[in-house]
Amino acid sequence: MAKNVFRCVECNEESAELHRDYTNGILKITICESCQKPVDKYIEYDPVIILIDAILCKTQAFRHILFNTSLNIHWKLCVFCLLCEAYLRWSLRHSSEQSSDPADFIRYTKEWEFYSMFGLAALELSAFCSGVLWFLWLIVGHVRGVTVELSLLLRALLLSCYGKVLLIPAVIWEHDYSPLCLGLIKLFVLTSNSQAIRVILNSSRRLSLTAVCVGVLAETCVAQACTRLPWSIQDMLTFD
């Protein structure tokens, strides 16, 4: 049975263990042989501290989450964020149509247009991830001859989209969606995506930023193509 391979959060060197369990419940953190620092200091930290460091895009926190934990909520997080984004787009489309009738809200929630918004958001996210993965496979894997774990990169991209959770306050408070606020959330998500790529590949900032830009370009092309179709997906799925 293969042993788990962890990474030092400081220097990215591989380690066979994070800590050693002695008798009587005594744990001793493993020291990295390369940098002589604890392999993973975050195993003693409170999850809130880890979350704060991840929000600050600290490399050590990203290495802890992506390499030294078995966090497998990326698909659930992805669906949750897509639902929030779809509802935000749907509500923005109907922001000018206000009614005091309680039945009006029930009618809107049954509209197929919400599902079309969800589908468009999922399609754009798929285009973004595909663009990033294709670029990294081409440059890092094909040109440089380095093995690229696409599944690990995809997991990192989806987990680093956690910034979209900031859309929740916009959904709760409903109105006054500031374009500046939504733009800052988008910028934060892209910054997290870039940091996740750097951590997985241990690459330069320039490469990760270029990969993100390629992903954004692919996402934009798909979004523009959907709006220029002779038949509109949104109109097709909307029943008046």
C-alpha positions in Angstrom: 0.0 0.0 0.0 1.5 3.4 -1.0 2.2 5.8 1.7 0.7 9.3 1.8 3.0 12.0 0.5 2.7 15.4 2.1 4.3 18.7 1.4 6.2 21.1 3.6 4.2 24.3 3.6 7.3 26.4 3.8 9.6 24.9 1.0 7.3 22.5 -0.8 9.5 19.5 -0.2 7.8 16.1 0.2 7.4 14.5 3.6 6.2 11.0 4.6 4.4 12.3 7.7 3.1 15.5 9.3 3.5 14.4 12.9 4.6 11.4 14.9 2.2 9.9 17.5 3.9 8.8 20.7 2.4 7.0 23.6 -0.1 8.7 26.0 -1.5 10.9 23.2 1.8 12.9 22.7 2.2 14.3 19.2 5.4 15.8 17.8 5.3 17.8 14.6 7.7 16.6 11.9 10.5 18.9 11.0 11.3 19.3 7.4 14.8 18.0 6.4 15.2 20.7 3.8 14.3 23.9 5.6 14.4 22.7 9.2 11.0 24.1 9.9 7.7 22.3 10.8 6.4 20.5 7.8 2.9 21.8 8.5 2.3 24.2 11.3 -1.4 24.5 10.4 -2.2 21.1 11.9 -2.1 22.9 15.3 -4.1 25.9 14.1 -7.8 26.6 14.5 -9.7 26.3 11.2 -10.7 30.0 11.5 -7.0 30.9 11.4 -6.4 28.7 8.4 -9.4 30.2 6.6 -8.1 33.8 7.3 -4.7 32.9 5.9 -6.3 31.3 2.8 -8.4 34.5 2.3 -5.1 36.4 2.5 -3.8 34.0 -0.3 -0.9 32.8 1.8 1.1 30.1 0.0 1.5 28.1 3.2 -2.2 27.9 3.8 -2.9 26.8 0.2 -0.3 24.1 0.5 -1.9 22.9 3.7 -5.3 22.7 2.2 -4.4 21.3 -1.2 -1.7 18.8 -0.2 -2.0 18.0 3.5 -5.7 17.6 3.9 -8.3 15.2 2.4 -10.8 18.0 1.8 -13.1 16.8 -0.9 -15.9 19.3 -1.0 -14.9 21.0 -4.2 -17.8 19.6 -6.2 -20.3 20.6 -3.5 -18.7 24.0 -3.2 -18.9 24.4 -7.0 -22.6 23.6 -7.1 -23.3 25.9 -4.2 -21.5 28.8 -5.7 -23.2 28.3 -9.1 -26.6 28.4 -7.4 -25.7 31.7 -5.7 -24.4 33.1 -9.0 -27.4 31.9 -10.9 -29.8 33.4 -8.4 -27.9 36.7 -8.5 -28.1 36.9 -12.3 -31.8 35.9 -12.2 -32.7 38.5 -9.6 -30.8 41.2 -11.4 -32.8 40.4 -14.5 -36.0 41.0 -12.6 -34.8 43.8 -10.3 -37.0 46.3 -12.1 -40.1 44.1 -11.7 -41.2 44.5 -8.1 -44.5 43.3 -6.7 -46.1 43.2 -3.3 -48.0 40.0 -4.1 -46.5 37.0 -2.2 -47.6 34.7 -5.0 -45.4 36.7 -7.4 -42.3 35.3 -5.7 -43.6 31.8 -5.9 -44.3 32.2 -9.6 -40.8 33.5 -10.3 -39.1 30.6 -8.4 -40.9 28.2 -10.7 -39.6 29.8 -13.8 -37.2 27.9 -16.0 -35.2 31.0 -16.5 -33.4 30.4 -13.2 -32.2 27.0 -14.5 -31.0 28.6 -17.7 -29.0 31.0 -15.6 -27.5 28.1 -13.7 -26.7 26.3 -16.9 -25.0 29.4 -18.3 -22.9 29.9 -15.2 -21.9 26.3 -15.2 -21.0 26.5 -18.9 -18.8 29.6 -18.3 -17.0 27.9 -15.3 -16.4 24.9 -17.5 -14.9 27.0 -20.2 -12.7 28.8 -17.7 -11.4 25.6 -16.2 -10.9 24.0 -19.6 -8.9 27.0 -20.9 -6.7 27.0 -17.8 -6.1 23.2 -17.9 -5.5 23.2 -21.7 -2.9 26.0 -21.4 -1.1 24.4 -18.5 -1.1 21.0 -20.3 0.3 22.6 -23.4 3.0 24.7 -21.8 4.0 22.8 -18.8 3.2 19.2 -19.9 3.9 19.3 -23.6 6.6 22.0 -24.0 8.5 21.6 -20.7 7.9 17.9 -20.4 6.7 18.1 -16.8 3.9 15.7 -15.6 0.7 17.7 -15.0 -2.0 16.2 -12.7 -5.1 17.6 -14.3 -7.4 16.2 -11.7 -5.4 17.8 -8.9 -5.4 21.1 -10.8 -9.1 20.9 -11.3 -9.7 20.3 -7.6 -7.5 23.3 -6.8 -9.3 25.5 -9.2 -12.7 24.6 -7.8 -11.6 25.0 -4.2 -10.0 28.3 -4.9 -13.4 29.6 -6.2 -14.5 29.8 -2.5 -14.5 33.6 -2.9 -17.8 33.3 -4.8 -19.3 32.6 -1.4 -19.1 36.3 -0.9 -22.1 36.5 -3.3 -24.3 35.2 -0.4 -24.6 38.7 1.2 -25.7 40.0 -2.2 -28.3 37.3 -2.4 -29.5 37.9 1.2 -29.8 41.6 1.0 -31.2 41.4 -2.6 -30.8 45.0 -3.9 -28.1 47.5 -4.5 -25.7 45.2 -6.4 -22.7 47.4 -6.8 -20.7 46.7 -10.0 -17.6 47.6 -8.1 -18.4 45.1 -5.4 -19.1 42.3 -7.9 -15.9 43.2 -9.8 -13.8 43.0 -6.6 -15.3 39.6 -5.8 -14.4 38.4 -9.4 -10.8 39.8 -9.0 -10.4 38.0 -5.6 -11.6 34.7 -7.1 -9.1 35.0 -10.0 -6.3 35.9 -7.6 -7.1 32.8 -5.6 -7.1 30.7 -8.8 -3.7 32.0 -9.7 -2.3 31.2 -6.2 -3.7 27.7 -6.4 -2.0 27.1 -9.7 1.3 28.4 -8.3 1.0 26.0 -5.3 0.2 22.9 -7.4 2.8 23.4 -10.0 5.3 25.3 -7.8 5.6 27.7 -10.7 6.2 31.4 -11.3 3.5 34.1 -10.8 3.8 35.0 -14.5 2.8 31.5 -15.6 -0.2 31.2 -13.2 -1.5 34.7 -14.2 -1.2 33.8 -17.9 -3.1 30.6 -17.3 -5.9 32.5 -15.5 -6.0 35.1 -18.4 -6.4 32.3 -20.9 -9.2 30.9 -18.8 -11.0 34.3 -18.6 -10.6 34.6 -22.4 -12.2 31.2 -22.9 -15.0 32.1 -20.4 -15.7 35.4 -22.2 -15.8 33.8 -25.6 -18.4 31.3 -24.4 -20.5 34.0 -22.8 -20.4 36.2 -25.9 -21.2 33.2 -28.1 -24.3 32.4 -26.0 -25.6 35.9 -26.3 -25.1 36.0 -30.1 -26.8 32.8 -30.9 -29.8 33.1 -33.3 -31.9 31.6 -30.6 -31.4 32.7 -27.0 -31.1 29.9 -24.4 -32.6 32.3 -21.8 -35.6 33.1 -24.0 -36.1 29.4 -24.9 -36.3 28.4 -21.3 -38.4 31.4 -20.1 -42.2 30.9 -20.1 -44.3 34.0 -19.7 
